[in-house]
Amino acid sequence: MQRFFTEPKNIKKDEIIIYGSDVNHMKQSLRMKIGEQLEICDSIGMVYLCRIKEYSSERNMDGNVNDFLKGGSKIRNQNVEMAILQIEEKRQNNTELSTQITLFQGLPKSDKMELIIQKTVELGVYQIIPVSTGRTIVKIDEKKVDKKISRWNNISESAAKQSGRGVIPKITNVMSFSEALEYSKALDITLFPYELANGMSETKEILKRVKMGKKVGVFIGPEGGFEQQEVERAVEAGAHSITLGRRILRTETAAITMLSILMFELS
């Protein structure tokens, strides 16, 4: 069944309104017709089983429907396509991990970040923070950074829909390594995979400390890994240095591996 996301403000009593690109996707790409069922997530833990009641445009709707839109006057008199959905069932979303995992991802080259976002969202990541480290090669043009972040968030939304997530993980603005370390201090435990870390037995003991309901941070380096100084600073800040095995993994492989391990441990 198709799944879409909306904001809680668009949910009123027994109806939900969907507008924008999602409506175009429903009508043009999926060719969904009046009466078809779909699921709507409010991004805060609830899922609604709905049936398409009607397609319309904002300028032709009555006042009751306009009440759905916060600041609706900003788009009034424009031909904004909308879908009105009838709520048939409401339930708690059960696809999320009990632990919020924040991925601090060292910026990789090429389109690897897109792959990392897609796969870690499927695996249950809560938030992704791109990090500029000492060995980061990629430099994002300041004039294009908003466009880049927007694209990354669109990929996150698509992956969340595909995998049946109840929330859309946010991709934040790029942080420096120092900013990321400071941010991680508010989490319950931070993991720092590093190729020179101690053996697997110690790593397994550390992973046992990751409990359900906790906030977990995971640092993954870019191509070339972390500098020794960065590792030392992370440990001083309270991060736990762990190993992912005897082989050196690519940055995208390390991120996916780490999320896979945590998903297994916390499911």
Secondary structure as UniProt FT lines:
FT   STRAND          3..5
FT   HELIX           8..10
FT   STRAND          11..12
FT   TURN            13..14
FT   STRAND          15..19
FT   HELIX           21..24
FT   HELIX           25..29
FT   TURN            34..35
FT   STRAND          37..41
FT   STRAND          46..57
FT   HELIX           58..60
FT   HELIX           63..66
FT   TURN            67..68
FT   TURN            70..71
FT   HELIX           72..74
FT   TURN            75..77
FT   STRAND          81..92
FT   STRAND          100..106
FT   TURN            110..111
FT   HELIX           112..123
FT   STRAND          127..132
FT   TURN            134..135
FT   TURN            142..144
FT   HELIX           145..162
FT   TURN            163..164
FT   STRAND          170..171
FT   STRAND          175..176
FT   HELIX           177..184
FT   TURN            185..186
FT   STRAND          189..193
FT   TURN            195..196
FT   HELIX           200..207
FT   TURN            208..209
FT   TURN            212..213
FT   STRAND          215..220
FT   TURN            223..224
FT   HELIX           228..236
FT   TURN            237..238
FT   STRAND          240..242
FT   HELIX           251..266
//
